[in-house]
Amino acid sequence: MKGEKGDTGAKGDTGDTGAKGDTGEKGEKGDKGDKGDAFTYSDFTPEQLAALKGEKGDTGDTGAKGDKGDKGDTGEKGDKGDTGAAFTYSDFTPEQLAALKGEKGDKGDKGDTGEKGEKGDTGATGAQGEQGIQGIQGIQGEKGDAFTYEDFTAAQLAALKGEKGDKGDKGDKGDTGDTGATGA
């Protein structure tokens, strides 16, 4: 015999997600939708905009010259820059030097005489000249004092010294000296 139907049990835990099923067959074509809003630039995504960019085109013709604009306001004065290195002749390029050269000018007036320069160094001694002709005999002078050894200068004495002589013979043996005092 069959008993009465029991009470409904508690809801069980959710099971694991099953495997993805096969793709279904293509459905029938739907009805045409209502007309949408106009598509604007802001509707593009960044990827779509990047894909729309084509190759760079040819340079266009130069446009007509526009009217001269109004003069702008004067800007603020800048800070004073650091002092640069002095510009020297060697800083010019050959082209700049050629551009600096003008036509040859007229001959200038004669300048003032310059100041006398400092005395230069003494030059080298020149070659000895030829002997001059003998002068006329002078008057006989008074008799002078006799010339002594002291009248010689040191240079004259050095010039009088002769060559070193040969070594002399050995001298005789000297006498025996006195006996010295007895030590303490």
ROVEXGU-376919 format. One record per atom (N, C-alpha, C): residue in one letter; atom name; z, y negated, x negated. Coordinates in pm, whole numbers, plus 50000, padded with zeros to 5 digits. Layout:
N
+-----+------+-------+-------+-------+
| res | atom |    c3 |    c2 |    c1 |
+-----+------+-------+-------+-------+
|   A |   CA |     Z |     Y |     X |
...
+-----+------+-------+-------+-------+
//
This chain:
184
+-----+------+-------+-------+-------+
| res | atom |    c3 |    c2 |    c1 |
+-----+------+-------+-------+-------+
|   M |    N | 50000 | 50115 | 49917 |
|   M |   CA | 50000 | 50000 | 50000 |
|   M |    C | 50000 | 49877 | 49912 |
|   K |    N | 49935 | 49769 | 49954 |
|   K |   CA | 49916 | 49648 | 49878 |
|   K |    C | 50025 | 49551 | 49917 |
|   G |    N | 50086 | 49481 | 49816 |
|   G |   CA | 50193 | 49387 | 49844 |
|   G |    C | 50140 | 49246 | 49873 |
|   E |    N | 50232 | 49153 | 49896 |
|   E |   CA | 50194 | 49016 | 49929 |
|   E |    C | 50143 | 48946 | 49803 |
|   K |    N | 50064 | 48839 | 49824 |
|   K |   CA | 50006 | 48762 | 49713 |
|   K |    C | 50117 | 48684 | 49646 |
|   G |    N | 50121 | 48687 | 49514 |
|   G |   CA | 50226 | 48619 | 49442 |
|   G |    C | 50199 | 48468 | 49426 |
|   D |    N | 50301 | 48393 | 49372 |
|   D |   CA | 50288 | 48247 | 49350 |
|   D |    C | 50189 | 48222 | 49235 |
|   T |    N | 50130 | 48100 | 49237 |
|   T |   CA | 50034 | 48061 | 49131 |
|   T |    C | 50111 | 48039 | 49001 |
|   G |    N | 50063 | 48094 | 48894 |
|   G |   CA | 50129 | 48080 | 48765 |
|   G |    C | 50102 | 47943 | 48699 |
|   A |    N | 50175 | 47914 | 48591 |
|   A |   CA | 50159 | 47787 | 48518 |
|   A |    C | 50023 | 47782 | 48449 |
|   K |    N | 49971 | 47658 | 48429 |
|   K |   CA | 49839 | 47639 | 48368 |
|   K |    C | 49845 | 47682 | 48221 |
|   G |    N | 49747 | 47754 | 48178 |
|   G |   CA | 49743 | 47801 | 48040 |
|   G |    C | 49693 | 47694 | 47942 |
|   D |    N | 49706 | 47719 | 47812 |
|   D |   CA | 49658 | 47627 | 47707 |
|   D |    C | 49507 | 47620 | 47709 |
|   T |    N | 49455 | 47500 | 47661 |
|   T |   CA | 49309 | 47482 | 47655 |
|   T |    C | 49257 | 47570 | 47543 |
|   G |    N | 49148 | 47635 | 47571 |
|   G |   CA | 49090 | 47724 | 47471 |
|   G |    C | 49009 | 47648 | 47367 |
|   D |    N | 48965 | 47717 | 47261 |
|   D |   CA | 48883 | 47659 | 47154 |
|   D |    C | 48746 | 47624 | 47208 |
|   T |    N | 48684 | 47519 | 47142 |
|   T |   CA | 48550 | 47478 | 47185 |
|   T |    C | 48453 | 47589 | 47148 |
|   G |    N | 48366 | 47618 | 47243 |
|   G |   CA | 48270 | 47725 | 47220 |
|   G |    C | 48154 | 47680 | 47135 |
|   A |    N | 48069 | 47770 | 47096 |
|   A |   CA | 47951 | 47741 | 47015 |
|   A |    C | 47853 | 47658 | 47097 |
|   K |    N | 47771 | 47569 | 47028 |
|   K |   CA | 47674 | 47484 | 47096 |
|   K |    C | 47567 | 47572 | 47156 |
|   G |    N | 47533 | 47537 | 47276 |
|   G |   CA | 47433 | 47616 | 47347 |
|   G |    C | 47293 | 47578 | 47307 |
|   D |    N | 47195 | 47655 | 47351 |
|   D |   CA | 47054 | 47628 | 47323 |
|   D |    C | 47010 | 47503 | 47397 |
|   T |    N | 46908 | 47432 | 47338 |
|   T |   CA | 46855 | 47313 | 47404 |
|   T |    C | 46784 | 47357 | 47532 |
|   G |    N | 46812 | 47281 | 47638 |
|   G |   CA | 46750 | 47314 | 47767 |
|   G |    C | 46606 | 47271 | 47772 |
|   E |    N | 46537 | 47309 | 47878 |
|   E |   CA | 46396 | 47273 | 47895 |
|   E |    C | 46387 | 47126 | 47929 |
|   K |    N | 46268 | 47062 | 47896 |
|   K |   CA | 46246 | 46921 | 47921 |
|   K |    C | 46244 | 46900 | 48072 |
|   G |    N | 46319 | 46794 | 48113 |
|   G |   CA | 46324 | 46764 | 48256 |
|   G |    C | 46200 | 46691 | 48302 |
|   E |    N | 46190 | 46670 | 48431 |
|   E |   CA | 46076 | 46600 | 48490 |
|   E |    C | 46085 | 46452 | 48455 |
|   K |    N | 45968 | 46381 | 48452 |
|   K |   CA | 45963 | 46240 | 48422 |
|   K |    C | 46031 | 46165 | 48534 |
|   G |    N | 46117 | 46071 | 48493 |
|   G |   CA | 46191 | 45995 | 48592 |
|   G |    C | 46109 | 45882 | 48653 |
|   D |    N | 46167 | 45818 | 48753 |
|   D |   CA | 46101 | 45705 | 48819 |
|   D |    C | 46102 | 45585 | 48725 |
|   K |    N | 46004 | 45488 | 48743 |
|   K |   CA | 45995 | 45368 | 48663 |
|   K |    C | 46115 | 45280 | 48695 |
|   G |    N | 46179 | 45227 | 48590 |
|   G |   CA | 46297 | 45145 | 48609 |
|   G |    C | 46262 | 45002 | 48648 |
|   D |    N | 46365 | 44926 | 48681 |
|   D |   CA | 46347 | 44785 | 48716 |
|   D |    C | 46309 | 44708 | 48589 |
|   K |    N | 46245 | 44587 | 48605 |
|   K |   CA | 46204 | 44506 | 48491 |
|   K |    C | 46330 | 44453 | 48422 |
|   G |    N | 46335 | 44469 | 48289 |
|   G |   CA | 46452 | 44427 | 48213 |
|   G |    C | 46445 | 44281 | 48168 |
|   D |    N | 46555 | 44234 | 48102 |
|   D |   CA | 46558 | 44098 | 48048 |
|   D |    C | 46464 | 44087 | 47928 |
|   A |    N | 46422 | 43965 | 47895 |
|   A |   CA | 46332 | 43942 | 47780 |
|   A |    C | 46405 | 43983 | 47650 |
|   F |    N | 46329 | 44046 | 47558 |
|   F |   CA | 46385 | 44090 | 47430 |
|   F |    C | 46389 | 43970 | 47336 |
|   T |    N | 46504 | 43939 | 47275 |
|   T |   CA | 46517 | 43823 | 47186 |
|   T |    C | 46545 | 43871 | 47043 |
|   Y |    N | 46537 | 43774 | 46949 |
|   Y |   CA | 46560 | 43805 | 46807 |
|   Y |    C | 46697 | 43866 | 46785 |
|   S |    N | 46795 | 43818 | 46861 |
|   S |   CA | 46932 | 43867 | 46843 |
|   S |    C | 46949 | 44012 | 46889 |
|   D |    N | 46848 | 44064 | 46964 |
|   D |   CA | 46856 | 44204 | 47009 |
|   D |    C | 46821 | 44302 | 46897 |
|   F |    N | 46757 | 44253 | 46785 |
|   F |   CA | 46722 | 44342 | 46674 |
|   F |    C | 46847 | 44381 | 46596 |
|   T |    N | 46848 | 44502 | 46543 |
|   T |   CA | 46953 | 44544 | 46451 |
|   T |    C | 46908 | 44504 | 46310 |
|   P |    N | 47002 | 44495 | 46211 |
|   P |   CA | 46961 | 44461 | 46074 |
|   P |    C | 46857 | 44559 | 46019 |
|   E |    N | 46869 | 44686 | 46055 |
|   E |   CA | 46772 | 44786 | 46006 |
|   E |    C | 46633 | 44760 | 46063 |
|   Q |    N | 46627 | 44721 | 46194 |
|   Q |   CA | 46499 | 44691 | 46257 |
|   Q |    C | 46434 | 44568 | 46193 |
|   L |    N | 46515 | 44466 | 46165 |
|   L |   CA | 46461 | 44345 | 46102 |
|   L |    C | 46404 | 44376 | 45964 |
|   A |    N | 46475 | 44460 | 45886 |
|   A |   CA | 46427 | 44497 | 45752 |
|   A |    C | 46296 | 44572 | 45761 |
|   A |    N | 46281 | 44658 | 45867 |
|   A |   CA | 46159 | 44737 | 45882 |
|   A |    C | 46041 | 44650 | 45927 |
|   L |    N | 46067 | 44535 | 45989 |
|   L |   CA | 45960 | 44447 | 46037 |
|   L |    C | 45897 | 44366 | 45925 |
|   K |    N | 45963 | 44352 | 45809 |
|   K |   CA | 45914 | 44267 | 45700 |
|   K |    C | 45792 | 44331 | 45636 |
|   G |    N | 45682 | 44257 | 45631 |
|   G |   CA | 45558 | 44308 | 45572 |
|   G |    C | 45544 | 44265 | 45427 |
|   E |    N | 45424 | 44290 | 45370 |
|   E |   CA | 45396 | 44250 | 45233 |
|   E |    C | 45384 | 44097 | 45227 |
|   K |    N | 45404 | 44041 | 45105 |
|   K |   CA | 45397 | 43898 | 45087 |
|   K |    C | 45253 | 43852 | 45107 |
|   G |    N | 45236 | 43749 | 45187 |
|   G |   CA | 45103 | 43698 | 45216 |
|   G |    C | 45052 | 43606 | 45106 |
|   D |    N | 44924 | 43564 | 45121 |
|   D |   CA | 44863 | 43471 | 45026 |
|   D |    C | 44928 | 43334 | 45039 |
|   T |    N | 44923 | 43257 | 44931 |
|   T |   CA | 44978 | 43122 | 44934 |
|   T |    C | 44895 | 43036 | 45027 |
|   G |    N | 44963 | 42965 | 45114 |
|   G |   CA | 44893 | 42880 | 45210 |
|   G |    C | 44841 | 42753 | 45145 |
|   D |    N | 44756 | 42680 | 45220 |
|   D |   CA | 44702 | 42554 | 45172 |
|   D |    C | 44814 | 42451 | 45164 |
|   T |    N | 44797 | 42355 | 45073 |
|   T |   CA | 44896 | 42248 | 45060 |
|   T |    C | 44888 | 42160 | 45183 |
|   G |    N | 45003 | 42133 | 45239 |
|   G |   CA | 45008 | 42050 | 45358 |
|   G |    C | 44986 | 41903 | 45324 |
|   A |    N | 44970 | 41823 | 45429 |
|   A |   CA | 44951 | 41679 | 45411 |
|   A |    C | 45080 | 41618 | 45357 |
|   K |    N | 45064 | 41510 | 45282 |
|   K |   CA | 45181 | 41444 | 45222 |
|   K |    C | 45260 | 41376 | 45332 |
|   G |    N | 45389 | 41400 | 45333 |
|   G |   CA | 45474 | 41340 | 45435 |
|   G |    C | 45511 | 41197 | 45401 |
|   D |    N | 45571 | 41130 | 45501 |
|   D |   CA | 45614 | 40992 | 45481 |
|   D |    C | 45729 | 40989 | 45381 |
|   K |    N | 45743 | 40875 | 45312 |
|   K |   CA | 45850 | 40860 | 45214 |
|   K |    C | 45982 | 40850 | 45288 |
|   G |    N | 46078 | 40926 | 45242 |
|   G |   CA | 46209 | 40924 | 45306 |
|   G |    C | 46290 | 40802 | 45267 |
|   D |    N | 46397 | 40779 | 45344 |
|   D |   CA | 46486 | 40666 | 45315 |
|   D |    C | 46558 | 40693 | 45184 |
|   K |    N | 46597 | 40582 | 45117 |
|   K |   CA | 46669 | 40595 | 44991 |
|   K |    C | 46808 | 40648 | 45019 |
|   G |    N | 46850 | 40745 | 44943 |
|   G |   CA | 46982 | 40804 | 44961 |
|   G |    C | 47092 | 40715 | 44904 |
|   D |    N | 47214 | 40746 | 44942 |
|   D |   CA | 47329 | 40672 | 44891 |
|   D |    C | 47347 | 40701 | 44744 |
|   T |    N | 47401 | 40602 | 44671 |
|   T |   CA | 47428 | 40621 | 44529 |
|   T |    C | 47543 | 40719 | 44514 |
|   G |    N | 47526 | 40815 | 44428 |
|   G |   CA | 47630 | 40915 | 44404 |
|   G |    C | 47744 | 40857 | 44323 |
|   E |    N | 47855 | 40931 | 44320 |
|   E |   CA | 47971 | 40887 | 44242 |
|   E |    C | 47940 | 40896 | 44094 |
|   K |    N | 48001 | 40806 | 44017 |
|   K |   CA | 47980 | 40805 | 43872 |
|   K |    C | 48048 | 40928 | 43812 |
|   G |    N | 47977 | 40998 | 43728 |
|   G |   CA | 48033 | 41117 | 43664 |
|   G |    C | 48127 | 41082 | 43550 |
|   D |    N | 48201 | 41182 | 43506 |
|   D |   CA | 48292 | 41165 | 43392 |
|   D |    C | 48211 | 41143 | 43265 |
|   K |    N | 48269 | 41069 | 43172 |
|   K |   CA | 48202 | 41045 | 43044 |
|   K |    C | 48195 | 41176 | 42966 |
|   G |    N | 48079 | 41206 | 42915 |
|   G |   CA | 48061 | 41329 | 42839 |
|   G |    C | 48115 | 41316 | 42697 |
|   D |    N | 48126 | 41430 | 42632 |
|   D |   CA | 48170 | 41431 | 42493 |
|   D |    C | 48064 | 41366 | 42405 |
|   T |    N | 48106 | 41309 | 42294 |
|   T |   CA | 48012 | 41248 | 42200 |
|   T |    C | 47930 | 41359 | 42136 |
|   G |    N | 47801 | 41345 | 42141 |
|   G |   CA | 47713 | 41446 | 42083 |
|   G |    C | 47698 | 41427 | 41933 |
|   A |    N | 47634 | 41523 | 41870 |
|   A |   CA | 47608 | 41514 | 41727 |
|   A |    C | 47502 | 41405 | 41704 |
|   A |    N | 47508 | 41340 | 41590 |
|   A |   CA | 47412 | 41235 | 41558 |
|   A |    C | 47271 | 41295 | 41550 |
|   F |    N | 47174 | 41223 | 41604 |
|   F |   CA | 47035 | 41267 | 41601 |
|   F |    C | 46976 | 41230 | 41466 |
|   T |    N | 46922 | 41325 | 41396 |
|   T |   CA | 46869 | 41298 | 41262 |
|   T |    C | 46719 | 41323 | 41260 |
|   Y |    N | 46656 | 41280 | 41153 |
|   Y |   CA | 46511 | 41295 | 41138 |
|   Y |    C | 46469 | 41441 | 41151 |
|   S |    N | 46552 | 41532 | 41101 |
|   S |   CA | 46516 | 41674 | 41105 |
|   S |    C | 46519 | 41732 | 41246 |
|   D |    N | 46578 | 41658 | 41343 |
|   D |   CA | 46581 | 41705 | 41482 |
|   D |    C | 46447 | 41687 | 41552 |
|   F |    N | 46357 | 41602 | 41497 |
|   F |   CA | 46226 | 41583 | 41559 |
|   F |    C | 46138 | 41705 | 41538 |
|   T |    N | 46054 | 41736 | 41637 |
|   T |   CA | 45952 | 41840 | 41621 |
|   T |    C | 45830 | 41776 | 41555 |
|   P |    N | 45741 | 41854 | 41494 |
|   P |   CA | 45620 | 41795 | 41435 |
|   P |    C | 45539 | 41715 | 41539 |
|   E |    N | 45536 | 41763 | 41665 |
|   E |   CA | 45461 | 41693 | 41770 |
|   E |    C | 45524 | 41557 | 41798 |
|   Q |    N | 45659 | 41552 | 41801 |
|   Q |   CA | 45727 | 41426 | 41828 |
|   Q |    C | 45702 | 41327 | 41714 |
|   L |    N | 45704 | 41375 | 41590 |
|   L |   CA | 45679 | 41287 | 41476 |
|   L |    C | 45537 | 41229 | 41482 |
|   A |    N | 45441 | 41315 | 41520 |
|   A |   CA | 45303 | 41268 | 41528 |
|   A |    C | 45290 | 41162 | 41638 |
|   A |    N | 45365 | 41180 | 41749 |
|   A |   CA | 45358 | 41085 | 41860 |
|   A |    C | 45425 | 40953 | 41824 |
|   L |    N | 45520 | 40953 | 41730 |
|   L |   CA | 45591 | 40832 | 41691 |
|   L |    C | 45507 | 40740 | 41601 |
|   K |    N | 45409 | 40798 | 41532 |
|   K |   CA | 45333 | 40722 | 41433 |
|   K |    C | 45232 | 40631 | 41503 |
|   G |    N | 45242 | 40503 | 41478 |
|   G |   CA | 45149 | 40406 | 41537 |
|   G |    C | 45038 | 40371 | 41440 |
|   E |    N | 44961 | 40269 | 41476 |
|   E |   CA | 44853 | 40223 | 41389 |
|   E |    C | 44913 | 40151 | 41269 |
|   K |    N | 44836 | 40145 | 41161 |
|   K |   CA | 44884 | 40079 | 41039 |
|   K |    C | 44896 | 39930 | 41066 |
|   G |    N | 45009 | 39874 | 41030 |
|   G |   CA | 45034 | 39732 | 41054 |
|   G |    C | 44979 | 39644 | 40942 |
|   D |    N | 44989 | 39511 | 40965 |
|   D |   CA | 44946 | 39413 | 40865 |
|   D |    C | 45040 | 39417 | 40746 |
|   K |    N | 44991 | 39372 | 40630 |
|   K |   CA | 45073 | 39368 | 40510 |
|   K |    C | 45183 | 39265 | 40530 |
|   G |    N | 45305 | 39302 | 40497 |
|   G |   CA | 45419 | 39213 | 40514 |
|   G |    C | 45432 | 39112 | 40403 |
|   D |    N | 45519 | 39011 | 40427 |
|   D |   CA | 45546 | 38908 | 40326 |
|   D |    C | 45621 | 38969 | 40209 |
|   K |    N | 45610 | 38904 | 40093 |
|   K |   CA | 45681 | 38952 | 39974 |
|   K |    C | 45830 | 38935 | 39996 |
|   G |    N | 45907 | 39035 | 39963 |
|   G |   CA | 46052 | 39030 | 39982 |
|   G |    C | 46121 | 38948 | 39874 |
|   D |    N | 46249 | 38915 | 39902 |
|   D |   CA | 46329 | 38840 | 39805 |
|   D |    C | 46356 | 38928 | 39683 |
|   T |    N | 46382 | 38863 | 39570 |
|   T |   CA | 46415 | 38935 | 39447 |
|   T |    C | 46550 | 39001 | 39466 |
|   G |    N | 46559 | 39126 | 39429 |
|   G |   CA | 46685 | 39199 | 39443 |
|   G |    C | 46787 | 39157 | 39340 |
|   E |    N | 46914 | 39196 | 39366 |
|   E |   CA | 47021 | 39165 | 39272 |
|   E |    C | 47004 | 39247 | 39145 |
|   K |    N | 47058 | 39193 | 39035 |
|   K |   CA | 47049 | 39261 | 38906 |
|   K |    C | 47133 | 39389 | 38914 |
|   G |    N | 47077 | 39498 | 38868 |
|   G |   CA | 47148 | 39626 | 38871 |
|   G |    C | 47250 | 39638 | 38760 |
|   E |    N | 47332 | 39743 | 38768 |
|   E |   CA | 47432 | 39767 | 38665 |
|   E |    C | 47365 | 39810 | 38535 |
|   K |    N | 47435 | 39787 | 38424 |
|   K |   CA | 47381 | 39825 | 38294 |
|   K |    C | 47373 | 39977 | 38287 |
|   G |    N | 47262 | 40026 | 38239 |
|   G |   CA | 47241 | 40169 | 38229 |
|   G |    C | 47310 | 40228 | 38107 |
|   D |    N | 47309 | 40361 | 38099 |
|   D |   CA | 47369 | 40431 | 37985 |
|   D |    C | 47289 | 40401 | 37859 |
|   T |    N | 47356 | 40411 | 37744 |
|   T |   CA | 47290 | 40388 | 37616 |
|   T |    C | 47188 | 40499 | 37594 |
|   G |    N | 47071 | 40460 | 37552 |
|   G |   CA | 46965 | 40558 | 37527 |
|   G |    C | 46987 | 40633 | 37396 |
|   A |    N | 46905 | 40736 | 37377 |
|   A |   CA | 46916 | 40815 | 37254 |
|   A |    C | 46874 | 40730 | 37133 |
|   T |    N | 46927 | 40763 | 37015 |
|   T |   CA | 46894 | 40691 | 36893 |
|   T |    C | 46748 | 40715 | 36860 |
|   G |    N | 46676 | 40610 | 36830 |
|   G |   CA | 46534 | 40622 | 36797 |
|   G |    C | 46514 | 40672 | 36654 |
|   A |    N | 46389 | 40700 | 36622 |
|   A |   CA | 46355 | 40746 | 36486 |
|   A |    C | 46378 | 40631 | 36387 |
|   Q |    N | 46412 | 40668 | 36262 |
|   Q |   CA | 46439 | 40566 | 36160 |
|   Q |    C | 46308 | 40495 | 36126 |
|   G |    N | 46321 | 40366 | 36119 |
|   G |   CA | 46204 | 40285 | 36087 |
|   G |    C | 46170 | 40291 | 35937 |
|   E |    N | 46057 | 40231 | 35901 |
|   E |   CA | 46015 | 40229 | 35760 |
|   E |    C | 46106 | 40134 | 35681 |
|   Q |    N | 46116 | 40161 | 35551 |
|   Q |   CA | 46198 | 40075 | 35463 |
|   Q |    C | 46134 | 39937 | 35455 |
|   G |    N | 46220 | 39837 | 35471 |
|   G |   CA | 46171 | 39700 | 35463 |
|   G |    C | 46143 | 39659 | 35318 |
|   I |    N | 46080 | 39546 | 35301 |
|   I |   CA | 46051 | 39497 | 35165 |
|   I |    C | 46178 | 39439 | 35105 |
|   Q |    N | 46188 | 39448 | 34974 |
|   Q |   CA | 46307 | 39400 | 34900 |
|   Q |    C | 46320 | 39249 | 34917 |
|   G |    N | 46442 | 39210 | 34949 |
|   G |   CA | 46469 | 39067 | 34963 |
|   G |    C | 46484 | 39000 | 34826 |
|   I |    N | 46495 | 38871 | 34826 |
|   I |   CA | 46510 | 38797 | 34700 |
|   I |    C | 46652 | 38814 | 34647 |
|   Q |    N | 46665 | 38809 | 34516 |
|   Q |   CA | 46794 | 38828 | 34447 |
|   Q |    C | 46888 | 38718 | 34488 |
|   G |    N | 47011 | 38760 | 34521 |
|   G |   CA | 47113 | 38664 | 34559 |
|   G |    C | 47181 | 38604 | 34435 |
|   I |    N | 47269 | 38508 | 34460 |
|   I |   CA | 47343 | 38442 | 34352 |
|   I |    C | 47449 | 38537 | 34302 |
|   Q |    N | 47472 | 38536 | 34172 |
|   Q |   CA | 47573 | 38621 | 34111 |
|   Q |    C | 47709 | 38581 | 34165 |
|   G |    N | 47787 | 38683 | 34213 |
|   G |   CA | 47919 | 38656 | 34267 |
|   G |    C | 48024 | 38653 | 34158 |
|   E |    N | 48144 | 38611 | 34198 |
|   E |   CA | 48256 | 38609 | 34104 |
|   E |    C | 48300 | 38750 | 34074 |
|   K |    N | 48365 | 38767 | 33959 |
|   K |   CA | 48410 | 38898 | 33919 |
|   K |    C | 48527 | 38937 | 34008 |
|   G |    N | 48526 | 39058 | 34066 |
|   G |   CA | 48631 | 39104 | 34157 |
|   G |    C | 48736 | 39184 | 34085 |
|   D |    N | 48838 | 39225 | 34164 |
|   D |   CA | 48944 | 39309 | 34110 |
|   D |    C | 48891 | 39448 | 34083 |
|   A |    N | 48961 | 39522 | 33999 |
|   A |   CA | 48921 | 39659 | 33967 |
|   A |    C | 48940 | 39747 | 34091 |
|   F |    N | 48850 | 39842 | 34111 |
|   F |   CA | 48855 | 39934 | 34225 |
|   F |    C | 48957 | 40042 | 34196 |
|   T |    N | 49054 | 40068 | 34291 |
|   T |   CA | 49157 | 40169 | 34268 |
|   T |    C | 49143 | 40282 | 34369 |
|   Y |    N | 49220 | 40387 | 34349 |
|   Y |   CA | 49219 | 40503 | 34439 |
|   Y |    C | 49253 | 40462 | 34583 |
|   E |    N | 49346 | 40369 | 34598 |
|   E |   CA | 49388 | 40325 | 34732 |
|   E |    C | 49277 | 40252 | 34806 |
|   D |    N | 49175 | 40203 | 34737 |
|   D |   CA | 49066 | 40132 | 34801 |
|   D |    C | 48970 | 40227 | 34874 |
|   F |    N | 48980 | 40359 | 34845 |
|   F |   CA | 48894 | 40457 | 34914 |
|   F |    C | 48939 | 40474 | 35060 |
|   T |    N | 48844 | 40496 | 35152 |
|   T |   CA | 48878 | 40532 | 35290 |
|   T |    C | 48893 | 40683 | 35295 |
|   A |    N | 48953 | 40736 | 35406 |
|   A |   CA | 48971 | 40881 | 35419 |
|   A |    C | 48836 | 40952 | 35416 |
|   A |    N | 48734 | 40894 | 35481 |
|   A |   CA | 48601 | 40955 | 35483 |
|   A |    C | 48539 | 40958 | 35344 |
|   Q |    N | 48562 | 40850 | 35263 |
|   Q |   CA | 48508 | 40846 | 35127 |
|   Q |    C | 48576 | 40950 | 35039 |
|   L |    N | 48708 | 40967 | 35059 |
|   L |   CA | 48780 | 41067 | 34980 |
|   L |    C | 48732 | 41208 | 35014 |
|   A |    N | 48709 | 41233 | 35143 |
|   A |   CA | 48662 | 41366 | 35186 |
|   A |    C | 48524 | 41393 | 35126 |
|   A |    N | 48440 | 41288 | 35114 |
|   A |   CA | 48306 | 41306 | 35059 |
|   A |    C | 48310 | 41332 | 34909 |
|   L |    N | 48418 | 41289 | 34841 |
|   L |   CA | 48431 | 41308 | 34696 |
|   L |    C | 48476 | 41448 | 34660 |
|   K |    N | 48533 | 41523 | 34754 |
|   K |   CA | 48590 | 41654 | 34725 |
|   K |    C | 48477 | 41752 | 34695 |
|   G |    N | 48489 | 41824 | 34585 |
|   G |   CA | 48387 | 41920 | 34543 |
|   G |    C | 48409 | 42057 | 34605 |
|   E |    N | 48322 | 42154 | 34567 |
|   E |   CA | 48335 | 42290 | 34618 |
|   E |    C | 48458 | 42356 | 34559 |
|   K |    N | 48507 | 42462 | 34627 |
|   K |   CA | 48625 | 42534 | 34582 |
|   K |    C | 48589 | 42606 | 34452 |
|   G |    N | 48681 | 42596 | 34353 |
|   G |   CA | 48656 | 42658 | 34222 |
|   G |    C | 48689 | 42807 | 34221 |
|   D |    N | 48657 | 42874 | 34108 |
|   D |   CA | 48686 | 43016 | 34092 |
|   D |    C | 48836 | 43037 | 34075 |
|   K |    N | 48884 | 43158 | 34104 |
|   K |   CA | 49026 | 43190 | 34093 |
|   K |    C | 49063 | 43191 | 33943 |
|   G |    N | 49179 | 43131 | 33911 |
|   G |   CA | 49222 | 43122 | 33770 |
|   G |    C | 49284 | 43254 | 33721 |
|   D |    N | 49308 | 43262 | 33587 |
|   D |   CA | 49369 | 43381 | 33527 |
|   D |    C | 49516 | 43387 | 33565 |
|   K |    N | 49575 | 43508 | 33554 |
|   K |   CA | 49716 | 43527 | 33586 |
|   K |    C | 49799 | 43460 | 33475 |
|   G |    N | 49905 | 43391 | 33517 |
|   G |   CA | 49990 | 43319 | 33421 |
|   G |    C | 50084 | 43413 | 33345 |
|   D |    N | 50147 | 43361 | 33239 |
|   D |   CA | 50244 | 43439 | 33161 |
|   D |    C | 50370 | 43462 | 33241 |
|   K |    N | 50447 | 43568 | 33201 |
|   K |   CA | 50571 | 43601 | 33269 |
|   K |    C | 50673 | 43494 | 33234 |
|   G |    N | 50750 | 43452 | 33336 |
|   G |   CA | 50849 | 43349 | 33315 |
|   G |    C | 50977 | 43404 | 33251 |
|   D |    N | 51070 | 43313 | 33206 |
|   D |   CA | 51198 | 43351 | 33148 |
|   D |    C | 51287 | 43410 | 33255 |
|   T |    N | 51382 | 43493 | 33209 |
|   T |   CA | 51480 | 43550 | 33301 |
|   T |    C | 51575 | 43442 | 33341 |
|   G |    N | 51611 | 43440 | 33473 |
|   G |   CA | 51700 | 43338 | 33527 |
|   G |    C | 51845 | 43367 | 33499 |
|   D |    N | 51934 | 43270 | 33527 |
|   D |   CA | 52080 | 43286 | 33509 |
|   D |    C | 52130 | 43386 | 33611 |
|   T |    N | 52244 | 43451 | 33575 |
|   T |   CA | 52307 | 43548 | 33664 |
|   T |    C | 52377 | 43471 | 33773 |
|   G |    N | 52368 | 43522 | 33897 |
|   G |   CA | 52427 | 43454 | 34012 |
|   G |    C | 52575 | 43483 | 34022 |
|   A |    N | 52645 | 43415 | 34113 |
|   A |   CA | 52790 | 43432 | 34136 |
|   A |    C | 52816 | 43567 | 34198 |
|   T |    N | 52934 | 43622 | 34169 |
|   T |   CA | 52973 | 43752 | 34223 |
|   T |    C | 53008 | 43733 | 34366 |
|   G |    N | 52967 | 43829 | 34447 |
|   G |   CA | 52991 | 43820 | 34592 |
|   G |    C | 53135 | 43853 | 34627 |
|   A |    N | 53180 | 43816 | 34745 |
|   A |   CA | 53319 | 43835 | 34789 |
|   A |    C | 53342 | 43973 | 34840 |
+-----+------+-------+-------+-------+
//
